[in-house]
Amino acid sequence: MLTTHRRMAAAFLLAAVTFSASGCSSDSDGGSSSDKIAGAGEGESGAPTPSASLSAEQNAPSFDFPSGIKVSVENRPTGDATKDTILRDTAYAAQARVEAFAKSESRTANMNRYFAANALSFWGGRVEAFKKDGLTVTGDYRYYDFEVTDVADGQAAVRYCEDQSKAYNKEIKTNKVQRTQPSDKSFLLYTAQVARGSAGDWQVTQQGWEKGDPACVQR
């Protein structure tokens, strides 16, 4: 079982965050959270494994990214089958979230598959609010430094980084891209609570993030 400290930290992640845009890397975006699952450490070293290799796996999801969206995942095998599965599904969840924002669809098949509980409700609401504001996303999203920081009894704590330095908001009606200058805040550290769902997939149930965390910033 996850420690009490970690369960409490995860439980309060979503209560503290307000995220006004999915793909905006502007310094002026105030939507960030400093809440992190306790025990998150540095990622392991080694050559990255591209996400493309995951597509050959049985029952792997298919993502329908609109033109202009590119998502890359650098996920290193740990040598532990359970941890590798958790990290694989966490990477799928990250891609599902981009797909939902890009398509302006809050409950895609992939969102329902890789998110649950508070995280599914929260991100679904953010996608709908983003759509109501007349915005979608475009550009390049990169995910790296995945790490399982705790795992027990069908639950786990995970952390990973996102590079939004080449990702932008886009106006739906005009297709105008709201380009912003990259900065340290273009790099986000995500912390997540995941749980094994009834279908066997690991689903994100709680999630928080911090912009400009030194563990993720790349220059």
C-alpha positions in Angstrom: 0.0 0.0 0.0 1.2 3.5 -0.7 2.3 5.4 2.4 -0.2 7.7 4.1 1.9 10.7 3.2 1.9 9.8 -0.5 -1.8 9.0 -0.5 -2.6 12.4 1.0 -0.3 14.2 -1.4 -2.0 12.5 -4.3 -5.5 13.2 -3.0 -4.9 17.0 -2.9 -3.2 17.3 -6.3 -6.3 18.2 -8.4 -7.8 20.4 -5.7 -4.9 22.8 -6.0 -4.6 23.2 -9.7 -6.2 25.4 -12.3 -4.9 24.9 -15.8 -6.0 27.5 -18.4 -4.3 26.0 -21.4 -3.0 22.6 -22.4 -0.4 23.6 -25.0 0.6 27.1 -24.0 4.3 27.7 -23.0 3.9 31.3 -22.2 5.4 32.7 -19.0 2.2 34.5 -18.3 0.1 31.4 -17.9 -0.6 31.2 -14.2 -2.1 27.7 -14.2 0.5 25.6 -12.4 0.8 23.4 -9.3 3.8 22.9 -7.0 2.1 19.8 -5.4 4.2 16.7 -6.0 3.9 13.1 -4.9 6.4 12.6 -2.1 9.5 10.6 -3.0 9.9 11.7 -6.7 13.5 11.4 -7.6 15.7 11.7 -10.6 15.1 9.5 -13.7 17.5 6.7 -14.6 20.1 7.2 -17.2 20.3 5.2 -20.5 19.2 5.3 -24.1 15.6 6.3 -24.6 13.1 3.9 -26.1 10.9 5.7 -28.7 7.1 5.4 -28.2 6.8 4.1 -31.8 8.1 0.7 -30.5 5.0 0.5 -28.3 2.6 0.4 -31.2 3.6 -3.2 -31.9 2.3 -4.3 -28.5 -0.9 -6.3 -28.4 -4.0 -4.2 -27.7 -2.0 -1.0 -28.0 -4.2 2.1 -28.4 -4.4 4.1 -31.7 -4.1 7.8 -31.5 -5.8 10.1 -34.0 -3.7 13.3 -33.8 -4.8 16.1 -36.1 -2.4 17.6 -38.7 0.1 19.8 -36.9 0.4 17.7 -33.8 3.5 15.6 -33.1 4.0 13.6 -29.9 7.2 11.8 -29.0 7.8 9.7 -25.9 11.2 8.7 -24.5 10.5 5.8 -22.1 13.3 3.6 -20.8 12.7 0.0 -19.7 13.4 -0.6 -16.0 13.8 -4.3 -16.1 10.8 -4.7 -13.8 7.7 -5.9 -15.8 5.2 -4.2 -13.5 6.9 -0.9 -13.6 7.4 -1.0 -17.3 3.7 -1.6 -17.8 2.8 1.3 -15.5 5.2 3.6 -17.4 3.9 2.4 -20.7 0.3 3.2 -19.8 1.2 6.5 -18.2 2.8 7.5 -21.5 -0.4 6.4 -23.3 -2.3 8.6 -20.9 -0.1 11.6 -21.7 -0.8 11.1 -25.4 -4.5 10.6 -24.8 -4.7 14.0 -23.1 -3.0 15.8 -26.0 -5.4 14.0 -28.4 -8.4 15.1 -26.4 -7.3 18.8 -26.4 -6.3 18.6 -30.1 -9.7 17.1 -31.1 -11.7 19.2 -28.6 -13.3 15.9 -27.4 -13.3 15.5 -23.6 -14.2 11.8 -23.5 -12.4 10.0 -26.3 -11.9 6.3 -26.1 -8.3 6.8 -25.0 -9.3 9.2 -22.3 -11.8 6.8 -20.9 -9.2 4.0 -21.1 -6.3 5.7 -19.5 -7.9 8.2 -17.1 -10.4 7.6 -14.2 -11.9 9.2 -11.1 -10.9 12.8 -10.4 -8.3 13.0 -13.2 -10.9 12.0 -15.9 -13.4 14.5 -14.6 -10.8 17.3 -14.2 -9.3 17.0 -17.7 -12.7 16.5 -19.3 -13.8 19.8 -17.8 -10.6 21.5 -19.0 -11.0 20.2 -22.5 -14.6 21.5 -22.6 -13.6 24.9 -21.2 -10.8 25.1 -23.7 -13.2 24.4 -26.6 -15.7 27.0 -25.2 -12.9 29.5 -25.4 -12.5 28.7 -29.1 -9.1 27.1 -28.6 -7.3 23.9 -29.5 -3.6 22.9 -29.5 -0.9 22.4 -32.1 2.8 21.8 -32.3 5.2 19.3 -30.8 4.9 17.6 -27.4 7.7 15.6 -25.9 7.6 13.3 -22.8 10.7 12.0 -21.0 12.2 10.9 -17.7 9.4 8.6 -16.7 9.8 7.1 -13.2 7.7 4.9 -10.9 8.4 6.3 -7.4 6.1 3.9 -5.5 4.0 0.9 -6.3 1.9 -1.5 -4.2 -1.5 -3.2 -4.1 -2.7 -2.1 -7.6 -1.6 1.6 -7.1 1.5 3.5 -8.0 3.0 7.0 -7.9 4.6 8.2 -11.2 6.5 11.2 -12.4 7.5 12.4 -15.8 8.5 15.5 -17.8 6.8 17.3 -20.6 8.5 19.7 -23.1 6.0 22.3 -24.4 8.6 24.6 -25.9 7.2 23.9 -29.4 3.6 23.5 -28.5 1.0 26.3 -28.8 -2.6 27.2 -28.5 -4.5 27.6 -31.8 -7.8 29.4 -32.5 -10.4 27.0 -33.8 -12.2 29.5 -36.1 -9.2 31.2 -37.6 -6.5 28.5 -37.3 -4.3 31.3 -35.9 -1.4 29.8 -33.8 -0.7 31.7 -30.6 3.0 31.4 -30.7 4.9 32.1 -27.5 8.6 32.3 -26.6 10.1 29.2 -24.9 11.2 29.5 -21.3 11.9 27.4 -18.3 8.1 27.3 -17.8 7.8 25.4 -21.1 9.1 22.3 -19.2 6.7 20.7 -16.8 7.1 18.0 -14.1 4.0 15.9 -13.8 3.2 13.7 -10.8 0.4 11.2 -10.9 -1.4 8.6 -8.9 -2.3 5.6 -11.1 -4.4 2.5 -10.3 -5.0 -0.8 -12.1 -8.4 -0.7 -13.8 -10.9 -3.5 -14.3 -9.7 -4.0 -17.9 -6.1 -4.4 -16.7 -4.8 -1.0 -17.9 -3.1 1.4 -15.4 -5.2 4.6 -15.3 -4.3 8.1 -14.0 -6.7 8.9 -11.1 -5.0 12.0 -9.7 -2.5 14.4 -11.4 -0.6 17.5 -10.7 2.3 19.4 -12.2 4.9 22.1 -11.7 6.2 24.4 -14.4 9.9 25.1 -14.6 11.0 22.3 -12.3 14.8 22.0 -12.5 14.4 18.2 -13.0 12.8 18.8 -16.4 14.2 22.1 -17.7 16.5 21.6 -20.7 18.4 24.4 -22.4 
